[in-house]
Amino acid sequence: MGLNNDNIELYRKIETGFKLTVRKLYEQKAANNETVVICVNGEIKHVSAKELLLAYDKH
């Protein structure tokens, strides 16, 4: 099943919205010096939201 132009555009909009939402979550947690729970290679980790934002900005 291939994606048509309408579906590609919708996918990009959803992806952009998701990235903005995650960014806002990281910013809110960083402002409160909180950690974020993430999964790296199947391992659950608690990471400083500030550190995660710095890594997020590099991409």
N, C-alpha and C positions, 0 to 999 in steps of 0.2 A: 504494500500500500504506500503510494507516494504522497507527498504533501503538495497541495496546490498553493498558489500564491496567497490566498486568503488565510489558509491554515498556518503558513509560514509567518505571516504578519501577526496573527493572533499569538502564536508561540513566542515570538520576539517580545510582544507587549507583556505577556505573562512573565517571561523570564526577567524583563527589566523591572517590573513591579515587585517580583520576588527579591531581586537583588537590593532594591531600595528599602524594602521592608526589613531584610536581614541587617542591612547597614544601620538603619534606625535603631533596631534592637541592640546592636553592638554599642552604638553611641550612648543609648540610655543606660546600659549596664556599666559602661566605662565611666560615665559621669557619677555613678554610685559606687565605684571601685568594686564591682562585682565580677564574678567569673561566668564563663559560658561553658556549657557542657557540649562537647563535640565528640565525634567518633573518628578515629584515625586508624585505618587498617584493621577495623573490627575492635579496637581498644577504646574504651570510654575514657575521656580526659576532661579535667577541669582546667580551663585556661583563662588567664586574665583577659578581660574584655579589651583593655587598653592594648595589650600585646597583639590580640587578634585583629584589632582595628589597624594597627601598624602593618601587619602582614597583609590584610585585606587591601590596604592602600597601595601596596607594591604591585598588585595585579591589575 
